[in-house]
Amino acid sequence: MRMPDLTALLTATAVFTSALAFAAKADEVHVLNWKGYGADEPWAVEAFEKATGNKVVNDFFNSEQEMLTKIRTNPGLYDVVMINAAFNDQAMDGKLIQPIDVAKLPNYADISKDKAGSPMLVHDGKVYGVPWVWGLTALAINDKSFDKPPTSIAEMWDAAHKGRVVIRDDAVEAVQFGAIATGQNINDIKDMDAVKAKLTSLMPQIKTFWSSENDWNQMVASNQIDIGTYWSGSADRA
């Protein structure tokens, strides 16, 4: 797979959840996590457990909506959640996460100020997320379907790919791609009607809306799709 176009910024952040209903064992740290992003690697877990004496218990999710649902339905279970920064506001408004005392994080000062001070993470002077990794949502292609990589997002609307296009099951990313396709700034969209019309015209092209890395990889491996949005890190691994 190759990635001809790069688009929206994705920042995974570590945040502390609100302990409301029940607490886990004192010597356990429950992490609600994206699988394969590093925090769940055996060497990382082993190093943390050795340094702190606390056992790491990972639970995984495949989408932000699943993540939010797990926090809501298991109040107090999770100590830390790996969340897309774009969903921090929603989690904060729902009182699902709490501010972080960064004075207790020695390496926080080493994070670049533009990442650490992002308005998606800092509200009213309080820090609600610590950057962990960042990447891009991209266009990825099935090499079997192209002699040359496409050079424009408009390729997704080409009738040759009818029923063989996928996009992530995420409204924010869909709107951003619609903005790009209509020549707009994804951070300052002026014409939502144009975005809506453009995305509506894409529907006949869509095979499905994917929610996990495994979904995408299985479809491209079985030659079911030609092109679609995908995370840059996942595309690189694939």
N, C-alpha and C positions, 0 to 999 in steps of 0.2 A: 504494500500500500504506500501511496505517496500523498503528500499534503500540499496542494497548490495554493490554497488560500488560508490565511489565519485571521481569526476574528476575536471574539469576546474574551476578555480576561476572566480566568477562573482562579480564585484564591481559596485554598483550603485553609481553614483556621481552626486552631484548638480553642475551645471555650469550655467554661465550667457550667454545668447545668445546675438548676435550682433544686436543692434537696427539700422536698415537700412532704412526702408520705412516709417513706421508709428509707433506712440507710443500709448500705451494704456492709459487709464485715470490715472492721477497721483496718485489716491488713490487706484488703483488696482494693484495686483501682479499676472501676468498670468504665470501659471506653467504647463509645458508639462510633464506629469507624468505617471509612472507605477501605475496602480490601485492596492491598497491593500498593498503597501510597507511601509505605515506608515505616509508619508507626507500628505496624503489625509484624514487621520482619522479626524472625527469631532472634537475631543478634541484638536488635534494639530492645526487644522485650527482656532478654536476658540481662543486658547491661543495666536497664532501669531497675529490674528486680534485685540485682546484686547491689546497686547503689543505695536503694531505699528500703529494701526488706519487704516491699509490698508486691503482692502477686497481681499481674495484669490479667484482666478478664475482658477479652474483646467480643463485641457483638457487631455485626456488619449490616449495612443497608445498601440498597441499589439506587436510591433516588432521594432527593431532598425531602419529598413529601413523605416517603417511608420513614426517613429519619425523624421528621417532626412528629409523625404519628407515634413512633416508638417512645419519644420523650414524653408526649402528652399522656400516653396510656400506661407508662411506667414511671410515675413521678418519684424522684429520689433515687432511682436505681443507678443512673449513669452519673459518673463523676466528671467525665470529659467527653466532649463530642467533637468530631472532625466535621466541620460544616463549611459549605460554600459561603464565602463572605456575603454574597448577594442575598442570602437568606437570614443574615444576622438580625436585620430589622424585624422580620416576622417572628423570629424566635424570641427576641427581646420584648416585643410588644405583647407576646403571649406569656411573658414571665417564665419562659422555659430555660433561660440562661441568666447568669448573674455576673456582675463585674468581677474583673480579675485584679488582684493586688500584684501588679507587675514588679513591685519592690522585692518580691520573693523569688523573682526569676532573674538570676544573675546574667543570663545571656540576652535578655530582652534589649539591652542597650546596643547590642551588636546588630540588631535588625535595622535595615534601612528605614529612614524616617518616613519616606513616602508610603511604604507598606505598613509599618506599625501605626502610623497616624492616619490611615485611611478613614474617611467618614463612615465607611461601612462597619468599622470596628470600634470607633471611638465616638461616644455620645455624651454630651454635657460633661466633658472632661473625664469620663469613666471609660475604661478599656473593657470591651466585651469580646475580644478575640485576639489571639496571638498568631500572626502569619506562620504557616508551616511550609507549604509549597505553593507555587503558582504555576499556571500554564495557560494554554490557549485552547479554545474550542475552534476546531479547524474543519476544512473539507478534506475528507479522505476518500480515496477511490479504490476500486477493485482493479488491479493491474490487467486482469483478463478482459476488461471491458473497454480499455483505451489503448490506442497506439501511442498517443502522446498525452501527457497530463493536461487537463483543461486549465485555462488561465483566468476563468471568471466564474463567479457564483451563479451566473445565468445558466450554466451547464445543467443545473438541477431542473430547470424548466424545459430542457430539450425533450421533445416528444420521443426521441429514441430511448429515453430512460423511463418511460411510463411504467409505473408499478415497480420500479427498481431503485427508488430513492428513499432514504431514511433520514429522519431527523430525531433529535433527542426529545423525549417526552418532558419538555420544560418550556413553559410559556415565555419566560424571560429571554431565553436563547432564541426561540422562534421569532419573537418580535425584533430582536437584534439582527437576525439574518434577514428578516423582511425589510428592515431599515437599510441595510447594506445594499440589498437588491434594488431598492428604490433610490439609491444615491444619497442616503441621509446619514448623519452622524448618529451612531448608536447611543451616544451619551446626551444627545440633544435632538430628539425626534420631533419634528414639526408637523408632520402629516401622517397621523395614525390611520386615517382612512386609506391612504395609499398603501401602507403596510398591510392592513387587513385585506385589501383587494389582491395584493401580490401573494400573500400567503394562501388565500382562498384559491387562487389560480394554480397553486402548487399541489393542491390536494389530489388531483388525478394521477400525479406522479408518485405519490407516497405509497410505499409498501406497508410500512408500519412505523410506530414511534418507539424507539429503543430506550431502555432505562438502565442497562448495565453493560459493562465492557464485554461480558460473555455473550450478550445478545448480538452485539455488532460482529464480534469475531466469528460466531457460528454462521451468521448469514453470509458473510463474505467468503468463508471457507467452503460453504456449499453453493457458492456462486448464485445467490439469490438476489444480490443487489449490485448496483454499479457505482453509486456515489452517495455520500451523505455526510452530515455533521458528525464529528468525533472529537474526543479529547486528544490533544497533541501527544501527551505522554503515552496514552493507550495505543495510538497509531504507531508510535515509535517502537513500542514493545511488540506489536503485531508484525 
